[in-house]
Amino acid sequence: MDLSLLETLNGYAARHDSFFEDPLRFVTLEAPVLFIVLLATLFLASGKLASRNARHGVVAAGLSAALALGIAQVVNHLWARPRPYVAHPGDVHGRGDDVGRA
């Protein structure tokens, strides 16, 4: 299933290089930071900084994110398997030394 999904998405990316691949590269590399900045901006702009409940909510959200990341890492180590683009490097469009780098 992984390989067929890789082939489907990779084939689409090969045919629509700048339309499909560039926005996805941006999302995977930059969006997490921009999302955190956006949330912080909205939190500060709404004047919730003085609210005790809002501060507790921010701490709870941060702890939830850290817990989710920790669980994902544990599952990753328990069920380690090569990703399809690693297991089949010759089948991947654009696979080269720049993979994983901006």
C-alpha positions in Angstrom: 0.0 0.0 0.0 2.8 2.4 0.8 4.5 1.9 -2.5 1.3 2.3 -4.5 0.5 5.6 -2.6 4.1 6.8 -3.2 3.8 6.0 -6.9 0.5 7.8 -7.2 1.5 11.0 -5.4 5.0 10.9 -6.9 3.6 10.6 -10.4 1.3 13.5 -9.8 4.2 15.5 -8.4 6.3 14.7 -11.5 3.6 16.0 -13.8 2.8 19.1 -11.8 6.2 20.0 -10.4 5.8 23.7 -9.4 2.0 23.6 -8.8 2.0 20.7 -6.4 5.5 20.1 -5.2 6.6 23.6 -4.2 3.6 24.3 -1.9 4.0 20.9 -0.2 7.7 21.6 0.3 6.8 24.9 1.9 4.3 23.3 4.2 6.7 20.6 5.3 9.6 22.9 5.9 8.1 26.2 7.0 4.5 25.8 8.1 5.1 24.5 11.6 7.0 27.6 12.6 4.5 29.9 10.9 1.7 28.1 12.6 3.3 28.7 16.0 3.9 32.4 15.2 0.2 32.7 14.0 -1.1 31.2 17.2 1.1 33.4 19.4 0.0 36.5 17.4 -3.7 35.6 17.8 -3.2 34.9 21.5 -1.5 38.2 22.1 -3.7 40.2 19.8 -6.9 39.0 21.5 -5.7 40.3 24.9 -5.8 36.9 26.5 -2.3 37.2 28.1 -3.7 38.5 31.3 -6.3 35.7 31.6 -5.2 32.8 33.9 -7.4 30.3 32.0 -5.8 31.3 28.7 -2.3 30.9 30.1 -3.3 27.4 31.4 -4.7 26.6 28.0 -1.5 27.5 26.3 0.5 25.4 28.7 -1.9 22.5 28.2 -1.7 22.8 24.5 2.1 22.8 24.7 2.2 19.7 27.0 -0.3 17.9 24.7 1.9 18.6 21.7 5.0 17.3 23.5 3.1 14.2 24.7 1.9 13.5 21.1 5.4 13.9 19.8 6.8 11.6 22.5 4.1 8.9 21.7 4.9 9.2 18.0 8.6 8.6 18.7 7.9 5.6 20.8 5.7 4.1 18.1 8.3 4.9 15.5 10.9 2.9 17.5 8.6 0.0 18.2 7.5 -0.4 14.6 10.6 0.7 12.7 10.4 0.2 8.9 12.0 2.1 6.0 9.8 4.8 4.5 8.8 4.0 0.9 11.1 6.7 -0.6 14.0 5.1 1.3 13.1 1.5 0.4 12.6 2.4 -3.3 14.9 5.4 -4.1 14.9 4.8 -7.8 11.1 5.2 -8.1 11.0 8.7 -6.5 10.8 11.9 -8.6 13.3 14.4 -7.5 15.1 12.1 -5.2 18.6 13.4 -4.7 21.0 15.0 -2.2 18.5 17.9 -1.6 15.8 15.6 -0.1 15.2 16.7 3.5 16.9 20.0 3.0 15.4 23.4 2.2 
